[in-house]
């Protein structure tokens, strides 16, 4: 199964039949020069088995990296729960077959996995560890925004001095958050045939829709939230969000929200970034809006083929306004 796709890479769950393809990578002395030794066929088989078990137990693991153009397996990346210096962590790892070094593939894969871990899996903190002299791996960790937090002698790797890097989910970092997002309409003829990704039902209503003071209650399939948003300035605005009990959320909607919005949200990873595509129903039936949340106002990103006109600054498409002036009345 394909987990992620970037411009140049396809990241797939392991299958037992990948053994000989993976063994070609893991048995290569140069590729594995920072590991205790190249893998035997039995060790590679156990590596694949461990990841398959991790998918079932945790919903994630290590994955095979294929080149988009040739479908050649060129490495491994992903997230595993493992012990690093006597602490269980969510470890982000990446291995690229030596003939494909120096092409940016490790960064491309690691960035996609980090975004997937934070935005889709909602992992609070990711770690990466590597020998002190593995400069290429260090460069990748720092390029995706990780910071060195510790040094230790790794008993699992010849007691070599090892650097431990870490990065915190931006959602956790924001006590007072700043939401930076861009909104787009959809080319429905292309969207109809596109891969839709994970889908979930959302219902939300508004206690306040005053300019600069929006208070929203949202109920999802497994969680409920109270969100307070400030005035929009360009594509950014202040945001506080708190998880609340579902019973409280439904009572707030019944007591204080005049009109509710209902929609199905599709989560799609494209070029390492999460797109949320909302397909509205009820009084907003026929409207489909795609959103991407960014870390900075000038952050660059790629557009899927189904993206149409940008409507980030058009207040008609704000959910708070759609609750008062739904799409069917336009």
Residue pairs with C-beta under 8 A, 6 or more apart in sequence:
1 12
1 13
2 10
2 11
2 12
3 11
3 12
3 13
3 63
3 116
4 10
4 11
4 63
4 112
4 113
4 116
4 269
4 272
5 11
5 68
5 269
5 270
5 271
6 68
6 108
6 109
6 112
6 271
6 272
7 68
7 108
7 271
7 302
8 67
8 68
8 69
8 105
8 108
9 65
9 66
9 67
9 68
9 105
9 108
9 109
9 112
10 65
10 66
10 67
10 68
10 71
11 63
11 64
11 65
11 66
11 77
11 78
11 109
11 112
11 113
12 63
12 64
12 66
13 51
13 52
13 55
13 61
13 63
13 64
14 22
14 48
14 51
14 52
14 61
14 62
14 63
14 64
15 48
16 45
16 48
16 49
16 52
18 48
18 64
18 73
19 41
19 44
19 45
19 48
21 64
21 73
22 44
22 47
22 48
22 64
22 73
22 76
23 39
23 41
23 44
24 73
24 97
25 31
25 73
25 74
25 75
25 76
25 95
25 97
26 32
26 38
26 39
26 43
26 44
26 47
26 76
26 95
27 38
27 39
27 40
27 41
27 44
28 38
28 97
28 98
29 38
30 98
31 38
31 95
31 96
31 97
31 98
32 38
32 39
32 95
34 130
34 131
34 133
34 134
34 137
35 157
36 156
36 157
36 158
39 47
47 62
47 76
50 61
50 62
50 80
51 61
51 62
51 63
51 78
51 80
52 61
53 61
54 60
54 61
54 62
54 80
54 81
55 61
58 81
59 121
60 78
60 79
60 117
60 121
61 78
61 79
61 80
62 76
62 77
62 78
62 79
62 80
62 93
63 76
63 77
63 78
63 113
64 73
64 75
64 76
65 73
65 74
65 75
65 76
65 77
65 96
65 105
65 109
66 72
66 73
66 74
67 74
73 97
74 96
74 97
74 100
74 105
75 94
75 95
75 96
75 97
75 100
75 105
75 106
75 109
76 93
76 94
76 95
77 92
77 93
77 94
77 95
77 106
77 109
77 110
77 113
78 92
78 93
78 113
79 90
79 91
79 92
79 93
79 113
79 117
79 121
79 123
79 126
80 90
80 91
80 93
81 88
81 89
81 90
81 91
82 88
82 89
82 91
83 89
84 91
84 127
84 129
84 152
84 164
85 150
85 152
85 154
85 162
85 164
89 125
89 127
90 117
90 123
90 125
90 126
90 127
91 126
91 127
91 128
91 129
92 110
92 113
92 114
92 117
92 126
92 127
92 128
93 128
94 106
94 109
94 110
94 113
94 137
94 140
96 105
96 106
96 109
101 136
106 136
106 137
106 140
107 140
107 143
107 144
108 272
110 128
110 140
110 141
110 144
111 143
111 144
111 272
112 269
112 271
112 272
114 126
114 144
114 145
114 167
115 269
115 272
115 273
115 274
116 269
116 274
117 123
117 126
118 126
118 169
118 170
118 171
119 274
119 293
120 198
120 267
120 269
120 274
122 169
122 171
123 169
124 168
124 169
124 172
125 166
125 167
125 168
125 169
125 172
126 146
126 166
126 167
126 169
127 164
127 165
127 166
128 137
128 141
128 146
128 164
128 165
128 166
129 154
129 162
129 163
129 164
129 165
130 137
130 138
130 141
130 162
130 163
130 165
131 137
131 154
131 157
131 160
131 161
131 162
131 163
132 151
132 160
132 161
132 162
132 163
138 163
138 165
141 165
142 165
144 167
145 167
146 165
146 166
146 167
147 165
147 166
147 167
148 163
148 164
148 165
149 164
149 165
149 166
150 163
150 164
151 161
151 162
151 163
151 164
152 161
152 162
152 164
153 159
153 160
153 161
153 162
154 160
154 161
154 162
170 295
171 177
174 239
176 238
176 239
176 240
177 238
177 239
177 240
177 241
178 236
178 237
178 238
178 239
179 229
179 236
179 237
179 238
179 239
179 293
180 235
180 236
180 293
180 294
180 295
180 296
180 297
180 299
181 235
181 291
181 292
181 293
181 294
181 312
182 235
182 291
182 292
182 294
182 310
182 312
183 289
183 290
183 291
183 310
183 311
183 312
183 314
183 317
184 289
184 290
184 291
184 303
184 307
184 308
184 309
184 310
184 311
184 312
185 288
185 289
185 290
185 308
185 309
185 310
185 311
186 277
186 288
186 289
186 290
186 306
186 307
186 308
187 305
187 306
187 307
187 308
188 288
190 305
190 306
191 277
191 288
191 306
194 304
194 305
194 306
195 268
196 266
196 268
196 277
197 266
197 267
197 268
197 269
197 277
198 266
198 267
199 264
199 265
199 266
199 267
200 220
200 221
200 264
200 265
200 267
201 220
201 221
201 262
201 263
201 264
201 265
202 218
202 219
202 220
202 261
202 262
202 263
202 264
202 265
202 278
203 218
203 219
203 253
203 260
203 261
203 262
204 216
204 217
204 218
204 219
204 260
204 261
204 319
205 216
205 217
205 252
205 253
205 256
205 257
205 258
205 259
205 260
205 261
205 323
206 214
206 215
206 216
206 217
206 257
206 258
206 259
206 319
206 320
206 323
207 215
207 216
207 217
207 252
207 256
207 257
208 214
208 215
209 320
209 321
209 323
209 324
211 231
212 230
212 231
213 228
213 230
214 228
214 229
214 230
214 320
215 226
215 227
215 228
215 229
216 225
216 226
216 227
216 228
216 229
216 319
216 320
217 224
217 225
217 226
217 227
217 244
217 249
217 252
217 253
217 256
217 257
218 224
218 225
218 227
218 249
219 246
219 249
219 250
219 253
223 243
223 246
224 243
224 244
224 245
224 246
224 248
224 249
224 250
225 241
225 242
225 243
225 244
225 249
226 241
226 242
226 244
226 249
226 252
227 239
227 240
227 241
227 242
228 239
228 240
228 241
229 237
229 238
229 239
229 240
230 237
230 238
230 239
231 237
231 238
232 318
234 297
234 313
235 294
235 297
235 312
235 313
236 297
253 260
257 323
258 323
259 283
259 323
259 324
259 326
260 323
261 280
261 282
261 284
261 319
261 322
261 323
262 280
262 281
262 282
263 278
263 279
263 280
263 281
263 284
264 278
264 279
264 281
265 276
265 277
265 278
265 279
266 276
266 277
266 278
266 279
267 274
267 275
267 276
268 274
268 275
268 276
268 277
268 304
269 275
270 302
270 304
271 301
271 302
273 292
273 301
273 302
274 292
274 293
275 290
275 291
275 292
275 304
276 290
276 291
276 292
276 293
277 288
277 289
277 290
277 291
278 288
278 289
278 290
278 291
279 288
280 286
280 287
280 288
280 289
280 322
280 327
282 326
283 326
283 327
283 328
283 329
284 322
284 326
284 327
284 328
285 327
285 328
286 327
286 328
287 322
287 327
289 311
289 317
290 304
290 306
290 307
292 301
294 301
311 317
315 321
316 322
316 325
316 330
